[in-house]
Protein backbone atom coordinates (compact mmCIF):
# COMPACT_ATOMS: atom_id res chain seq x y z
CA UNK A 1 0.00 0.00 0.00
CA UNK A 2 2.82 2.38 0.85
CA UNK A 3 4.41 1.81 -2.53
CA UNK A 4 1.14 2.54 -4.33
CA UNK A 5 0.73 5.82 -2.46
CA UNK A 6 4.29 6.81 -3.36
CA UNK A 7 3.66 5.88 -7.01
CA UNK A 8 0.51 8.01 -7.01
CA UNK A 9 2.48 10.89 -5.49
CA UNK A 10 5.21 10.52 -8.12
CA UNK A 11 2.63 10.43 -10.89
CA UNK A 12 1.09 13.64 -9.57
CA UNK A 13 4.54 15.25 -9.53
CA UNK A 14 5.23 14.21 -13.14
CA UNK A 15 1.83 15.48 -14.30
CA UNK A 16 2.49 18.76 -12.50
CA UNK A 17 5.86 19.09 -14.26
CA UNK A 18 4.20 18.49 -17.63
CA UNK A 19 1.56 21.11 -16.85
CA UNK A 20 4.24 23.63 -15.90
CA UNK A 21 6.05 22.96 -19.18
CA UNK A 22 2.78 23.19 -21.11
CA UNK A 23 1.59 26.52 -19.70
CA UNK A 24 5.05 28.18 -19.72
CA UNK A 25 4.17 30.99 -17.31
CA UNK A 26 5.71 31.73 -13.95
CA UNK A 27 2.30 32.44 -12.42
CA UNK A 28 0.90 29.05 -13.40
CA UNK A 29 4.07 27.28 -12.27
CA UNK A 30 3.79 29.01 -8.91
CA UNK A 31 0.16 27.89 -8.50
CA UNK A 32 1.00 24.30 -9.41
CA UNK A 33 3.93 24.29 -6.97
CA UNK A 34 1.64 25.61 -4.24
CA UNK A 35 -0.67 22.64 -4.76
CA UNK A 36 2.29 20.25 -4.68
CA UNK A 37 3.43 21.82 -1.42
CA UNK A 38 0.21 20.54 0.14
CA UNK A 39 0.40 17.07 -1.38
CA UNK A 40 3.98 16.23 -0.35
CA UNK A 41 3.57 16.53 3.43
CA UNK A 42 0.22 14.75 3.27
CA UNK A 43 1.81 11.79 1.50
CA UNK A 44 4.66 11.78 4.05
CA UNK A 45 2.21 11.60 6.95
CA UNK A 46 0.08 8.88 5.34
CA UNK A 47 3.03 6.67 4.35
CA UNK A 48 4.74 7.09 7.72
CA UNK A 49 1.51 6.26 9.53
CA UNK A 50 0.98 3.13 7.44
CA UNK A 51 4.54 2.05 8.12
CA UNK A 52 4.15 2.58 11.85
CA UNK A 53 0.90 0.63 11.92
CA UNK A 54 2.68 -2.22 10.17
CA UNK A 55 5.52 -2.12 12.70
CA UNK A 56 3.33 -1.60 15.77
CA UNK A 57 3.91 -5.06 17.19
CA UNK A 58 7.66 -5.06 16.50
CA UNK A 59 8.86 -1.71 17.89
CA UNK A 60 9.07 -0.60 21.51
CA UNK A 61 7.28 2.58 22.57
CA UNK A 62 10.56 4.52 22.80
CA UNK A 63 11.22 3.94 19.07
CA UNK A 64 7.73 5.18 18.19
CA UNK A 65 8.33 8.32 20.18
CA UNK A 66 11.64 8.91 18.37
CA UNK A 67 9.99 8.40 14.97
CA UNK A 68 7.15 10.81 15.76
CA UNK A 69 9.65 13.31 17.13
CA UNK A 70 11.70 13.02 13.93
CA UNK A 71 8.66 13.63 11.72
CA UNK A 72 7.68 16.57 13.93
CA UNK A 73 11.16 18.06 13.62
CA UNK A 74 11.00 17.76 9.82
CA UNK A 75 7.77 19.75 9.72
CA UNK A 76 9.04 22.21 12.33
CA UNK A 77 12.18 22.80 10.27
CA UNK A 78 10.18 23.34 7.08
CA UNK A 79 7.75 25.73 8.74
CA UNK A 80 10.04 28.72 8.25
CA UNK A 81 10.57 28.08 4.53
KELUMNU-339097 format. One record per residue (C-alpha): x, y, z; residue in one letter. Coordinates in Angstrom, 2 decimals, padded with zeros to 5 digits. Example, Ala and Ser with C-alpha at 12.3 -4.5 7.8 and 13.67 -1.06 7.14 Angstrom:
# KELUMNU-339097
<node><px>012.30</px><py>-004.50</py><pz>007.80</pz><resn>a</resn></node>
<node><px>013.67</px><py>-001.06</py><pz>007.14</pz><resn>s</resn></node>
This chain:
# KELUMNU-339097
<node><px>000.00</px><py>000.00</py><pz>000.00</pz><resn>x</resn></node>
<node><px>002.82</px><py>002.38</py><pz>000.85</pz><resn>x</resn></node>
<node><px>004.41</px><py>001.81</py><pz>-002.53</pz><resn>x</resn></node>
<node><px>001.14</px><py>002.54</py><pz>-004.33</pz><resn>x</resn></node>
<node><px>000.73</px><py>005.82</py><pz>-002.46</pz><resn>x</resn></node>
<node><px>004.29</px><py>006.81</py><pz>-003.36</pz><resn>x</resn></node>
<node><px>003.66</px><py>005.88</py><pz>-007.01</pz><resn>x</resn></node>
<node><px>000.51</px><py>008.01</py><pz>-007.01</pz><resn>x</resn></node>
<node><px>002.48</px><py>010.89</py><pz>-005.49</pz><resn>x</resn></node>
<node><px>005.21</px><py>010.52</py><pz>-008.12</pz><resn>x</resn></node>
<node><px>002.63</px><py>010.43</py><pz>-010.89</pz><resn>x</resn></node>
<node><px>001.09</px><py>013.64</py><pz>-009.57</pz><resn>x</resn></node>
<node><px>004.54</px><py>015.25</py><pz>-009.53</pz><resn>x</resn></node>
<node><px>005.23</px><py>014.21</py><pz>-013.14</pz><resn>x</resn></node>
<node><px>001.83</px><py>015.48</py><pz>-014.30</pz><resn>x</resn></node>
<node><px>002.49</px><py>018.76</py><pz>-012.50</pz><resn>x</resn></node>
<node><px>005.86</px><py>019.09</py><pz>-014.26</pz><resn>x</resn></node>
<node><px>004.20</px><py>018.49</py><pz>-017.63</pz><resn>x</resn></node>
<node><px>001.56</px><py>021.11</py><pz>-016.85</pz><resn>x</resn></node>
<node><px>004.24</px><py>023.63</py><pz>-015.90</pz><resn>x</resn></node>
<node><px>006.05</px><py>022.96</py><pz>-019.18</pz><resn>x</resn></node>
<node><px>002.78</px><py>023.19</py><pz>-021.11</pz><resn>x</resn></node>
<node><px>001.59</px><py>026.52</py><pz>-019.70</pz><resn>x</resn></node>
<node><px>005.05</px><py>028.18</py><pz>-019.72</pz><resn>x</resn></node>
<node><px>004.17</px><py>030.99</py><pz>-017.31</pz><resn>x</resn></node>
<node><px>005.71</px><py>031.73</py><pz>-013.95</pz><resn>x</resn></node>
<node><px>002.30</px><py>032.44</py><pz>-012.42</pz><resn>x</resn></node>
<node><px>000.90</px><py>029.05</py><pz>-013.40</pz><resn>x</resn></node>
<node><px>004.07</px><py>027.28</py><pz>-012.27</pz><resn>x</resn></node>
<node><px>003.79</px><py>029.01</py><pz>-008.91</pz><resn>x</resn></node>
<node><px>000.16</px><py>027.89</py><pz>-008.50</pz><resn>x</resn></node>
<node><px>001.00</px><py>024.30</py><pz>-009.41</pz><resn>x</resn></node>
<node><px>003.93</px><py>024.29</py><pz>-006.97</pz><resn>x</resn></node>
<node><px>001.64</px><py>025.61</py><pz>-004.24</pz><resn>x</resn></node>
<node><px>-000.67</px><py>022.64</py><pz>-004.76</pz><resn>x</resn></node>
<node><px>002.29</px><py>020.25</py><pz>-004.68</pz><resn>x</resn></node>
<node><px>003.43</px><py>021.82</py><pz>-001.42</pz><resn>x</resn></node>
<node><px>000.21</px><py>020.54</py><pz>000.14</pz><resn>x</resn></node>
<node><px>000.40</px><py>017.07</py><pz>-001.38</pz><resn>x</resn></node>
<node><px>003.98</px><py>016.23</py><pz>-000.35</pz><resn>x</resn></node>
<node><px>003.57</px><py>016.53</py><pz>003.43</pz><resn>x</resn></node>
<node><px>000.22</px><py>014.75</py><pz>003.27</pz><resn>x</resn></node>
<node><px>001.81</px><py>011.79</py><pz>001.50</pz><resn>x</resn></node>
<node><px>004.66</px><py>011.78</py><pz>004.05</pz><resn>x</resn></node>
<node><px>002.21</px><py>011.60</py><pz>006.95</pz><resn>x</resn></node>
<node><px>000.08</px><py>008.88</py><pz>005.34</pz><resn>x</resn></node>
<node><px>003.03</px><py>006.67</py><pz>004.35</pz><resn>x</resn></node>
<node><px>004.74</px><py>007.09</py><pz>007.72</pz><resn>x</resn></node>
<node><px>001.51</px><py>006.26</py><pz>009.53</pz><resn>x</resn></node>
<node><px>000.98</px><py>003.13</py><pz>007.44</pz><resn>x</resn></node>
<node><px>004.54</px><py>002.05</py><pz>008.12</pz><resn>x</resn></node>
<node><px>004.15</px><py>002.58</py><pz>011.85</pz><resn>x</resn></node>
<node><px>000.90</px><py>000.63</py><pz>011.92</pz><resn>x</resn></node>
<node><px>002.68</px><py>-002.22</py><pz>010.17</pz><resn>x</resn></node>
<node><px>005.52</px><py>-002.12</py><pz>012.70</pz><resn>x</resn></node>
<node><px>003.33</px><py>-001.60</py><pz>015.77</pz><resn>x</resn></node>
<node><px>003.91</px><py>-005.06</py><pz>017.19</pz><resn>x</resn></node>
<node><px>007.66</px><py>-005.06</py><pz>016.50</pz><resn>x</resn></node>
<node><px>008.86</px><py>-001.71</py><pz>017.89</pz><resn>x</resn></node>
<node><px>009.07</px><py>-000.60</py><pz>021.51</pz><resn>x</resn></node>
<node><px>007.28</px><py>002.58</py><pz>022.57</pz><resn>x</resn></node>
<node><px>010.56</px><py>004.52</py><pz>022.80</pz><resn>x</resn></node>
<node><px>011.22</px><py>003.94</py><pz>019.07</pz><resn>x</resn></node>
<node><px>007.73</px><py>005.18</py><pz>018.19</pz><resn>x</resn></node>
<node><px>008.33</px><py>008.32</py><pz>020.18</pz><resn>x</resn></node>
<node><px>011.64</px><py>008.91</py><pz>018.37</pz><resn>x</resn></node>
<node><px>009.99</px><py>008.40</py><pz>014.97</pz><resn>x</resn></node>
<node><px>007.15</px><py>010.81</py><pz>015.76</pz><resn>x</resn></node>
<node><px>009.65</px><py>013.31</py><pz>017.13</pz><resn>x</resn></node>
<node><px>011.70</px><py>013.02</py><pz>013.93</pz><resn>x</resn></node>
<node><px>008.66</px><py>013.63</py><pz>011.72</pz><resn>x</resn></node>
<node><px>007.68</px><py>016.57</py><pz>013.93</pz><resn>x</resn></node>
<node><px>011.16</px><py>018.06</py><pz>013.62</pz><resn>x</resn></node>
<node><px>011.00</px><py>017.76</py><pz>009.82</pz><resn>x</resn></node>
<node><px>007.77</px><py>019.75</py><pz>009.72</pz><resn>x</resn></node>
<node><px>009.04</px><py>022.21</py><pz>012.33</pz><resn>x</resn></node>
<node><px>012.18</px><py>022.80</py><pz>010.27</pz><resn>x</resn></node>
<node><px>010.18</px><py>023.34</py><pz>007.08</pz><resn>x</resn></node>
<node><px>007.75</px><py>025.73</py><pz>008.74</pz><resn>x</resn></node>
<node><px>010.04</px><py>028.72</py><pz>008.25</pz><resn>x</resn></node>
<node><px>010.57</px><py>028.08</py><pz>004.53</pz><resn>x</resn></node>
